[in-house]
Amino acid sequence: MRIAKIPGQIVESALSIVGIRIGTEEPHYLRQPLTDDVEVRRYGPRIAAETTVADNEDRARSIGFRRLANYIFGANHREETISMTAPVAQQSGDDEIAMTAPVAQSRGADNRWTIRFFTPSKWTMETLPQPDDGDVRLVTVPAETVAVLRFTGDRSANAVAERTDQLRKTLRDKAVETAGEPVAWFYDPPWTLPFRRRNEVAIPVLLD
């Protein structure tokens, strides 16, 4: 029953303030260090709900997050209602869509930003409910290899750009060939203490 889950959701919300994520699934990956600050990860195929927003980086992230959250919290063809009282919220019953970590943001042409939520691994394209919002789509993200730089604190557009430049420099210094555009990943809600936040920038790479 949903009432029985409320105490657990309150605990999860409180723990998220200090960056502790309970029950938050992350896409599986294999890792190897590249430097002290950068690692290479190999991800398999994943399914994501995504939307594209034409705006500045920070506003696009906010607008896109709300659209995707609406889908997860019930704006879908099966009207699956999920509580919003915790960063990882679930409805009662057997069918539930959880919010996984991270939330991904990448830039396209004409200042258009794509925001993604990765769905839990139990879901398939056949079993996921279709979004009610025509601006939200379900996509299969192919397997990829990415170089990742992790950081805490500020995750504004300027902070992401600075960390992206740092990652690009590391890849140049290591003679690692890039294979795509950078993406920013955010693991924690806005109320998490900045020094406890997990943020990352990632760039697809080609490795032997």
KOLKE-639679 format. One record per residue: residue in three letters; x, y, z of N, C-alpha, C, O in turn. Coordinates in steps of 0.001 Angstrom, whole numbers, padded with zeros to 6 digits, always signed. Example, Ala and Ser with C-alpha at 12.3 -4.5 7.8 and 13.67 -1.06 7.14 Angstrom:
<recs>
ALA+013190-005690+007800+012300-004500+007800+013200-003300+007800+014236-003319+008465;SER+012850-002250+007080+013670-001060+007140+012900+000030+007870+013409+001138+008039;
</recs>
This chain:
<recs>
MET+000839-001199+000000+000000+000000+000000+000875+001250+000000+001979+001250+000546;ARG+000366+002315-000621+001165+003525-000724+001470+004130+000635+002566+004647+000850;ILE+000486+004071+001580+000699+004658+002904+001878+003993+003592+002641+004656+004294;ALA+002036+002696+003399+003124+001965+004040+004477+002406+003523+005494+002208+004188;LYS+004498+003001+002341+005775+003413+001753+006191+004809+002189+007349+005186+002010;ILE+005269+005588+002760+005571+006979+003081+006757+007117+004038+007631+007943+003775;PRO+006837+006341+005152+008009+006490+006024+009319+006239+005298+010300+006946+005527;GLY+009345+005244+004429+010561+004963+003680+010917+006096+002741+012093+006418+002572;GLN+009907+006707+002123+010153+007824+001216+010693+009031+001976+011555+009751+001473;ILE+010179+009253+003196+010676+010363+004013+012153+010148+004348+012962+011073+004273;VAL+012485+008916+004717+013888+008605+005018+014760+008819+003789+015839+009402+003891;GLU+014300+008352+002618+015080+008521+001394+015292+010001+001087+016386+010402+000691;SER+014245+010817+001267+014365+012249+001007+015383+012893+001946+016185+013727+001527;ALA+015342+012495+003226+016277+013060+004202+017703+012654+003868+018613+013480+003928;LEU+017906+011393+003517+019254+010925+003193+019791+011579+001922+020998+011779+001786;SER+018888+011915+000986+019345+012525-000269+019947+013900-000040+020710+014385-000876;ILE+019617+014543+001085+020202+015848+001392+021723+015748+001485+022443+016669+001099;VAL+022201+014609+002004+023650+014420+002149+024195+013487+001079+025280+012927+001233;GLY+023438+013316-000017+023950+012581-001159+023915+011073-001039+024645+010377-001745;ILE+023066+010550-000143+022930+009101-000004+021708+008673-000803+020592+009114-000527;ARG+021922+007806-001801+020848+007354-002673+020504+005907-002330+021347+005018-002447;ILE+019252+005675-001904+018796+004335-001548+017896+003811-002658+016924+004463-003041;GLY+018225+002629-003171+017369+001998-004162+017399+002648-005525+016542+002357-006360;THR+018358+003517-005776+018461+004177-007068+019316+003325-007989+020520+003185-007777;GLU+018698+002765-008998+019441+001916-009928+020259+002777-010882+019786+003813-011350;GLU+021473+002353-011165+022306+002972-012183+022519+001984-013316+022573+000777-013079;PRO+022644+002477-014552+022974+001563-015645+024297+000849-015362+025251+001458-014878;HIS+024341-000441-015669+025546-001232-015408+026668-000830-016364+026423-000538-017534;TYR+027897-000820-015855+029050-000531-016712+030290-001229-016175+030354-001613-015007;LEU+031280-001385-017062+032607-001854-016693+033541-000656-016734+033436+000176-017635;ARG+034450-000553-015774+035297+000637-015673+036761+000282-015668+037167-000806-015257;GLN+037552+001247-016144+039006+001177-016004+039531+002595-015840+039070+003496-016541;PRO+040477+002821-014940+040992+004179-014736+041839+004636-015920+042564+003846-016525;LEU+041735+005911-016234+042596+006517-017249+043631+007408-016580+044813+007352-016921;THR+043197+008225-015636+044081+009031-014788+043497+008984-013378+042534+008259-013123;ASP+044077+009750-012472+043530+009828-011114+042124+010419-011102+041331+010113-010212;ASP+041810+011263-012083+040536+011978-012107+039546+011449-013135+038352+011731-013038;VAL+040013+010699-014105+039165+010284-015229+039172+008770-015354+040213+008129-015215;GLU+037997+008206-015617+037909+006770-015868+037162+006517-017167+036407+007367-017639;VAL+037380+005340-017738+036678+004916-018943+035631+003887-018543+035925+002946-017806;ARG+034397+004070-019037+033308+003152-018735+032734+002579-020037+032610+003264-021052;ARG+032396+001309-019955+031746+000629-021084+030318+000267-020661+030103-000548-019765;TYR+029356+000899-021332+027941+000666-021054+027333-000212-022138+027695-000109-023310;GLY+026411-001070-021739+025608-001807-022702+024427-000967-023163+024280+000178-022736;PRO+023586-001518-024029+022388-000776-024476+021483-000451-023292+021371-001233-022348;ARG+020837+000721-023356+019932+001172-022305+018687+001777-022941+018699+002178-024105;ILE+017618+001837-022162+016399+002507-022615+016243+003794-021821+016472+003823-020612;ALA+015851+004850-022509+015689+006143-021847+014414+006825-022319+013964+006624-023447;ALA+013844+007628-021442+012828+008604-021823+013561+009920-022019+014343+010327-021159;GLU+013320+010587-023134+014055+011820-023416+013144+012878-024004+012073+012586-024534;THR+013604+014124-023893+012909+015254-024483+013949+016276-024915+015047+016323-024361;THR+013607+017092-025900+014520+018115-026406+013919+019498-026160+012745+019741-026437;VAL+014750+020396-025632+014297+021742-025272+015223+022762-025907+016444+022628-025823;ALA+014652+023788-026546+015426+024886-027125+015425+026047-026135+014446+026789-026046;ASP+016511+026202-025397+016606+027270-024400+018046+027298-023911+018875+026525-024393;ASN+018359+028179-022958+019695+028145-022393+019856+026869-021556+018876+026206-021216;GLU+021095+026547-021237+021389+025237-020656+020641+024991-019353+020040+023930-019180;ASP+020667+025949-018438+020044+025735-017142+018523+025626-017255+017918+024757-016626;ARG+017898+026502-018053+016443+026443-018219+016036+025174-018955+015013+024570-018631;ALA+016822+024766-019937+016510+023539-020672+016516+022340-019743+015665+021457-019851;ARG+017479+022311-018826+017546+021209-017864+016295+021184-016992+015719+020122-016755;SER+015874+022362-016514+014701+022444-015648+013423+022047-016381+012616+021277-015861;ILE+013246+022577-017589+012042+022270-018370+012016+020786-018736+010991+020119-018601;GLY+013152+020285-019199+013215+018883-019590+012974+017948-018425+012291+016934-018567;PHE+013538+018286-017261+013336+017461-016077+011852+017367-015733+011345+016289-015425;ARG+011163+018503-015787+009736+018511-015434+008927+017651-016413+008037+016909-015999;ARG+009237+017752-017700+008517+016943-018690+008694+015452-018411+007729+014688-018413;LEU+009933+015055-018173+010209+013640-017955+009643+013166-016619+009153+012042-016508;ALA+009713+014033-015603+009128+013670-014312+007622+013471-014438+007065+012568-013813;ASN+006956+014301-015240+005521+014136-015452+005220+012767-016036+004251+012115-015647;TYR+006059+012335-016978+005860+011005-017575+006005+009919-016513+005165+009026-016408;ILE+007063+010002-015737+007312+008980-014725+006244+009009-013630+005895+007971-013068;PHE+005731+010199-013335+004764+010324-012251+003312+010195-012712+002397+010576-011981;GLY+003090+009657-013928+001719+009320-014284+001212+009806-015620+000153+009353-016054;ALA+001916+010717-016309+001438+011216-017597+001820+010234-018697+002639+010525-019568;ASN+001191+009052-018625+001453+008016-019615+000162+007257-019869-000827+007438-019158;HIS+000179+006409-020887-001059+005792-021362-001690+004845-020345-002863+004496-020476;ARG-000926+004420-019326-001516+003570-018302-001812+004351-017023-002270+003783-016031;GLU-001547+005664-017056-001815+006545-015920-001224+005992-014633-001890+005951-013599;GLU+000020+005570-014705+000681+005017-013531+001086+006170-012616+001901+007011-012995;THR+000523+006208-011424+000743+007307-010496+001875+006962-009547+001848+005926-008882;ILE+002882+007845-009487+004053+007596-008653+004252+008793-007748+004228+009932-008213;SER+004448+008551-006462+004609+009622-005492+005819+010479-005820+006836+009971-006292;MET+005709+011801-005565+006812+012717-005800+007499+013124-004496+008210+014128-004462;THR+007296+012357-003425+007839+012773-002135+009272+012322-001930+009877+012659-000912;ALA+009826+011580-002852+011213+011134-002730+011893+011267-004074+011224+011218-005105;PRO+013206+011434-004093+013891+011544-005377+013764+010285-006215+013763+010367-007444;VAL+013657+009129-005588+013348+007910-006313+011973+007472-005838+011850+006856-004779;ALA+010941+007782-006607+009571+007559-006148+008952+006396-006890+009197+006213-008082;GLN+008143+005599-006184+007494+004439-006772+006035+004399-006356+005674+004860-005273;GLN+005191+003838-007231+003800+003632-006868+003642+002272-006209+004514+001410-006324;SER+002539+002089-005528+002258+000782-004960+001803-000145-006069+001317+000305-007107;GLY+001962-001431-005849+001553-002415-006842+002762-002972-007565+003902-002628-007253;ASP+002500-003841-008541+003574-004547-009228+004203-003703-010322+005397-003838-010593;ASP+003415-002822-010967+003950-002003-012048+004411-000676-011481+003615+000059-010896;GLU+005678-000362-011645+006189+000896-011137+007320+001359-012043+008088+000551-012565;ILE+007407+002654-012219+008518+003234-012970+009327+004047-011978+008818+005009-011403;ALA+010568+003676-011774+011426+004404-010851+012303+005362-011637+012615+005129-012805;MET+012689+006432-010982+013657+007342-011570+015053+006809-011278+015407+006622-010114;THR+015839+006565-012296+017184+006061-012087+018172+007213-012134+017813+008332-012500;ALA+019398+006944-011770+020467+007928-011872+021431+007460-012953+021674+006258-013063;PRO+021980+008347-013742+021841+009799-013652+020772+010350-014580+020209+009632-015406;VAL+020501+011655-014423+019784+012425-015427+020832+012968-016389+021825+013554-015957;ALA+020623+012782-017683+021635+013146-018680+021196+014366-019478+020017+014527-019790;GLN+022159+015221-019802+021883+016411-020600+022980+016567-021638+024165+016555-021307;SER+022576+016715-022915+023548+016907-023995+023045+017973-024953+021841+018207-025061;ARG+023974+018616-025645+023641+019740-026523+023615+019300-027975+024489+018567-028438;GLY+022576+019771-028696+022479+019540-030121+022652+020847-030880+023224+021805-030360;ALA+022158+020879-032101+022278+022077-032924+021286+023147-032463+020271+022844-031835;ASP+021602+024404-032788+020699+025531-032543+020288+025647-031076+019131+025929-030765;ASN+021253+025427-030178+021009+025571-028744+019848+024700-028261+019072+025105-027396;ARG+019743+023510-028827+018724+022542-028422+019383+021495-027525+020423+020930-027861;TRP+018760+021255-026393+019310+020349-025387+018418+019129-025229+017194+019247-025172;THR+019034+017965-025159+018290+016728-024935+018519+016261-023500+019658+016097-023061;ILE+017423+016052-022780+017459+015601-021396+016936+014169-021368+015937+013851-022012;ARG+017626+013302-020610+017237+011893-020561+017141+011383-019134+017942+011735-018268;PHE+016127+010535-018911+016077+009653-017742+016283+008235-018255+015592+007806-019178;PHE+017209+007514-017678+017353+006103-018020+016350+005295-017197+016192+005532-015999;THR+015683+004350-017833+014687+003555-017132+015352+002356-016461+016403+001899-016912;PRO+014747+001841-015383+015296+000655-014731+015400-000530-015695+014648-000622-016665;SER+016326-001417-015416+016656-002492-016352+015523-003485-016547+015523-004218-017536;LYS+014555-003533-015634+013467-004505-015771+012519-004156-016918+011762-005010-017381;TRP+012560-002891-017381+011631-002461-018416+012182-002723-019811+013395-002716-020021;THR+011276-002956-020767+011622-003070-022179+010794-002043-022953+009893-001418-022393;MET+011098-001872-024230+010304-000958-025044+008865-001448-025160+007946-000651-025346;GLU+008673-002759-025050+007334-003321-025163+006519-003139-023888+005297-003011-023951;THR+007177-003125-022735+006428-003062-021473+006289-001648-020915+005421-001413-020075;LEU+007104-000712-021348+006985+000659-020846+005716+001315-021375+005384+001147-022548;PRO+004992+002068-020526+003826+002802-021019+004269+003970-021892+005302+004590-021638;GLN+003488+004261-022913+003814+005350-023813+003509+006703-023162+002501+006832-022468;PRO+004361+007713-023372+004117+009044-022792+002870+009695-023381+002555+009507-024556;ASP+002166+010458-022556+001056+011273-023047+001557+012512-023784+000920+012985-024725;ASP+002702+013030-023350+003282+014246-023923+004034+013892-025212+004958+013079-025197;GLY+003627+014508-026316+004282+014247-027593+005728+014693-027643+006463+014295-028546;ASP+006161+015527-026672+007548+015972-026628+008440+015009-025852+009650+015218-025763;VAL+007855+013966-025294+008624+012943-024584+008617+011673-025418+007558+011241-025872;ARG+009765+011076-025624+009865+009868-026433+010715+008825-025720+011576+009155-024904;LEU+010461+007581-026039+011253+006472-025520+012256+006054-026581+011897+005870-027744;VAL+013519+005905-026181+014570+005590-027136+015466+004490-026576+015590+004328-025362;THR+016083+003742-027478+017124+002795-027093+018476+003461-027303+018802+003901-028405;VAL+019251+003528-026238+020591+004124-026305+021582+002991-026566+021677+002064-025762;PRO+022322+003048-027678+023218+001934-027989+024363+001811-026996+024657+002744-026248;ALA+025001+000654-026998+026199+000453-026182+027243+001499-026550+027348+001893-027711;GLU+028010+001945-025571+029017+002969-025837+030130+002903-024805+029966+002370-023708;THR+031262+003460-025195+032401+003614-024298+032627+005097-024088+032732+005847-025057;VAL+032702+005534-022837+032821+006961-022539+033933+007196-021523+034200+006355-020665;ALA+034568+008344-021636+035489+008821-020605+034702+009730-019686+033934+010571-020155;VAL+034881+009574-018371+034044+010252-017388+034909+010986-016370+035875+010438-015838;LEU+034541+012234-016114+035158+013040-015057+034089+013352-014027+033056+013933-014358;ARG+034326+012975-012795+033358+013177-011715+033713+014424-010919+034889+014718-010704;PHE+032676+015168-010476+032930+016352-009666+031748+016601-008740+030664+016056-008949;THR+031955+017415-007730+030912+017779-006785+030623+019272-006898+031223+019971-007715;GLY+029702+019750-006073+029466+021185-005982+028619+021740-007109+027654+021116-007551;ASP+028998+022932-007568+028261+023684-008572+028047+022853-009831+028978+022214-010320;ARG+026817+022862-010360+026539+022164-011611+025841+023091-012607+025026+022665-013425;SER+026192+024367-012507+025678+025349-013446+026289+025116-014823+027178+024282-014990;ALA+025793+025872-015812+026333+025754-017176+027823+026051-017194+028580+025364-017880;ASN+028261+027071-016445+029690+027408-016430+030520+026302-015791+031618+025996-016258;ALA+029997+025702-014723+030730+024629-014059+030854+023417-014972+031915+022796-015043;VAL+029778+023081-015667+029817+021935-016587+030796+022205-017723+031556+021320-018116;ALA+030778+023430-018249+031704+023770-019338+033156+023670-018882+034009+023178-019620;GLU+033437+024137-017667+034807+024074-017139+035271+022627-016992+036399+022298-017361;ARG+034422+021771-016461+034792+020368-016297+034905+019654-017639+035733+018758-017802;THR+034077+020051-018596+034175+019461-019927+035504+019809-020574+036139+018955-021193;ASP+035928+021065-020433+037240+021468-020962+038355+020677-020289+039321+020281-020942;GLN+038223+020450-018991+039222+019673-018267+039289+018236-018796+040373+017679-018968;LEU+038127+017649-019047+038097+016283-019578+038678+016229-020986+039440+015317-021307;ARG+038328+017194-021825+038885+017228-023186+040410+017313-023150+041089+016639-023924;LYS+040942+018129-022266+042391+018270-022166+043045+016943-021765+044077+016555-022313;THR+042431+016261-020808+042968+014969-020388+042992+013987-021552+043971+013262-021730;LEU+041940+013957-022334+041880+013035-023470+042921+013401-024528+043531+012519-025132;ARG+043125+014703-024752+044183+015110-025692+045547+014689-025177+046369+014169-025932;ASP+045787+014912-023894+047091+014568-023319+047361+013066-023393+048507+012641-023538;LYS+046304+012272-023292+046436+010815-023330+046270+010252-024744+046282+009037-024943;ALA+046116+011146-025719+045951+010743-027123+044767+009789-027303+044842+008821-028059;VAL+043679+010082-026597+042463+009282-026717+041539+009975-027708+041240+011161-027568;GLU+041089+009228-028706+040238+009796-029750+038791+009860-029276+038242+008875-028780;THR+038188+011022-029434+036781+011172-029055+035884+010693-030194+036282+010670-031358;ALA+034647+010307-029817+033732+009735-030813+032338+010338-030711+031375+009744-031197;GLY+032213+011502-030092+030899+012114-029952+030962+013351-029080+032035+013776-028653;GLU+029804+013916-028823+029704+015152-028071+029599+014864-026569+029147+013790-026172;PRO+030014+015817-025740+029941+015616-024288+028513+015594-023776+027602+016155-024386;VAL+028342+014934-022644+027055+014888-021963+027309+015117-020478+028335+014696-019945;ALA+026377+015780-019817+026470+015991-018365+025495+015057-017671+024356+014891-018109;TRP+025952+014449-016584+025123+013523-015802+024979+014051-014379+025961+014454-013756;PHE+023736+014045-013866+023448+014550-012528+022726+013462-011732+021717+012923-012185;TYR+023241+013146-010559+022760+012017-009773+021884+012408-008589+021217+011549-008013;ASP+021872+013670-008217+021210+014078-006978+020199+015184-007215+020337+015959-008162;PRO+019175+015267-006357+018187+016342-006471+018790+017677-006062+019867+017718-005467;PRO+018094+018776-006382+018645+020113-006108+018939+020374-004640+019817+021173-004313;TRP+018199+019695-003739+018382+019997-002308+019574+019276-001689+019874+019500-000516;THR+020261+018419-002438+021456+017769-001900+022532+018812-001621+022751+019705-002440;LEU+023203+018711-000482+024283+019642-000158+025317+019633-001280+025742+018564-001717;PRO+025726+020810-001751+026615+020857-002926+027848+019969-002812+028220+019312-003785;PHE+028491+019936-001646+029721+019165-001533+029466+017658-001500+030409+016867-001546;ARG+028172+017253-001418+027823+015832-001436+027235+015393-002782+026923+014217-002967;ARG+027085+016323-003707+026493+015977-004999+027455+015150-005858+028673+015323-005817;ARG+026863+014261-006621+027632+013532-007626+027228+014045-009001+026100+013842-009448;ASN+028157+014705-009654+027965+015197-011016+029059+014611-011881+030144+014302-011388;GLU+028789+014454-013165+029815+013924-014063+029660+014536-015451+028560+014890-015874;VAL+030781+014652-016142+030750+014932-017580+031370+013720-018269+032324+013126-017767;ALA+030820+013366-019414+031271+012186-020136+031392+012501-021620+030611+013280-022165;ILE+032374+011892-022264+032580+012053-023705+032785+010669-024315+033631+009917-023831;PRO+032042+010307-025357+032287+009026-026020+033705+008982-026606+034195+009973-027147;VAL+034348+007826-026491+035729+007686-026955+035891+006398-027740+035069+005486-027654;LEU+036979+006344-028515+037366+005145-029238+038618+004585-028620+039629+005281-028522;LEU+038569+003339-028203+039727+002687-027614+039974+001370-028333+039041+000742-028834;ASP+041239+000954-028382+041587-000329-028999+041050-001472-028161+041238-002637-028512;
</recs>
